[in-house]
Each structure stands twice: as structure tokens, then as C-alpha cells.
């Protein structure tokens, strides 16, 4: 792990929102160790990646966590399939101003410059729609099967190149699960595990070879969840929409396969009724 000492100043000492926004992206910390981080990233196994601890101001990440809307009080994408159980924001839509500012600052030119230098990908750029990115959350029983990420943008000529995940989970017990697993090509073995601990960030490329996920259902308490801010970085590609690869899941674990089988026995109308009831209950709050 790469430990980086954050520059911390209490938000109570700040004179305005602009001052807080100015220290959201840890550009200076990355620039100070740019060459070392580049070497670590390129040499990492089972494929290039970085795990960075203490990179961000803790107050910034705590404020991001506070900005998560309640589970029944948000219009998020909910995935409940044979391959994943999780919820994600619709990019920036309906996020509070602080969370939106954080995500945009992480895409600022200085931040992009240092990411290009570390990863040796010269032309990475930003998706202004934040498709697939934003805030992510998984609850007890949630999982994400091993997969290679989709690369095509649905509406823009962009190819996905990088994932950056920032974990927001204070006092997370590794026994609860939820560790991000990075697997060798062909899913022959797990080459690295990244526990989703508070103020830990992981950076890795998006290719057909970069298999990852947290494939075992989590056992965290019902009042806890696995939270993260997720950013995707792209490169321009006129043919991306036609040529990009979709997400590619591997078979699940024994427990998730069993859950998927049981799920397949339930008529689709039952899930539609469940979702309709949830929407009605949200509307009545």
C-alpha cells in the first residue's frame, strides 16, 4: 500500500465553499510522488494498479458520506441480478452540491495531468455525463461477481480507460467482506485484495484482462453499508460506440449461483410488483 499524508484543515476553519472545493482533489500529494507512483502502478500485479491510503483530507470524505441520501429517499439505479446486488447514483443527478463539486474537482485539469503521468495513458479525458460513476453503495448481502468492465460510452465517442474508486467506510471490519479482488486473466487466481477501508483509493485500467469484483455476499450489519465514490476516465474514440466491449461477467460463487437460481424461479411480474411498491412507498414519504 502507498501511504500518503493528507493535508488536513478543519472545515470549520475555512472561510467559504470555494476554499473547501480547492482542497478536494489531492493533486499536490500525487505530484510530490508522481514518479514513484508511476513505477508502482506499472509494476503492480496481477495488472497495473495503485492502492493509496490517506490520500484525501478525512473531513472531505466524511462530508461525502454524509451526503448519501437515505436508501428509500433517492432515485438511484438498483441492480439486483444474478451477477450483482448494489445501488449507484445516476451520475451527478440528484447528488448534493458538495458531492457534485468533489466529482468535478477530481476531473480538473491538474488532476487529469497527474493521472496521465502516473498511468502512462496520454489522452485520458472526462465524461461530462459521469455515466456509471458517482456514488455507489452495497448493503448486507450485496456482491459484485468478477467481471471485465464495459468500455463503450452509450452516447459519446469515448472509450473507458481508468477506474478510480475512493472508499468512505469508517471502522470497516474486513470480516464483513466487500474487499475488491483483482484477478489474473482467465480468473486463474486472485492477485490482490483491496479492503474497502476509509480513505483508501484504488486506481486500475479498464481492459478485457482487468478482472475484478467482490464476489462473496457481504455480512456487514444491517445498519452498515459499503460506500464509495467512483470515477471513470476515458479517451476520445470516434468508433467507440460501435466497437466498445460490454460488461463481461464470470460465473458467480456457489452462494451467488444458488441465489441466482432461486431468483430465476420467481416470475418477472413479482419483481415488477416489488419495484412498483417501492416506488409508491418512496412517493409517500
C-alpha positions, 0 to 999 in steps of 0.5 A: 500500500502507498501511504500518503499524508493528507493535508488536513484543515478543519472545515470549520476553519475555512472561510467559504465553499470555494476554499473547501472545493480547492482542497478536494482533489489531492493533486499536490500529494500525487505530484510530490510522488508522481514518479514513484507512483508511476513505477508502482502502478506499472509494476503492480500485479496481477495488472497495473494498479495503485492502492493509496491510503490517506490520500484525501483530507478525512473531513472531505470524505466524511462530508461525502458520506454524509451526503448519501441520501437515505436508501428509500429517499433517492432515485438511484439505479438498483441492480439486483441480478444474478451477477450483482446486488448494489445501488449507484447514483445516476451520475451527478443527478440528484447528488448534493452540491458538495458531492457534485463539486468533489466529482468535478474537482477530481476531473480538473485539469491538474488532476487529469495531468497527474493521472496521465503521468502516473498511468502512462495513458496520454489522452485520458479525458472526462465524461461530462455525463459521469455515466456509471460513476458517482456514488455507489453503495452495497448493503448486507448481502450485496456482491459484485461477481468478477467481471471485465468492465464495459468500455463503450460510452452509450452516447459519446465517442469515448472509450473507458480507460481508468477506474478510480474508486475512493472508499468512505467506510469508517471502522470497516471490519474486513470480516464483513467482506466487500474487499475488491479482488483483482484477478489474473486473466482467465480468473486463474487466481486472485492477485490482490485484495483491496479492503474497502477501508476509509480513505483508501483509493484504488486506481486500475485500467479498464481492459478485457484482462482487468478482472475484478469484483467482490464476489462473496455476499457481504455480512456487514450489519444491517445498519452498515453499508459499503460506500464509495465514490467512483470515477471513470476516465476515458479517451476520445474514440470516434468508433467507440460506440460501435466497437466498445466491449460490454460488461463481461461477467464470470460465473458467480460463487456457489452462494451467488449461483444458488441465489441466482437460481432461486431468483430465476424461479420467481416470475418477472411480474413479482419483481415488477410488483416489488419495484412498483411498491417501492416506488409508491412507498418512496412517493409517500414519504 
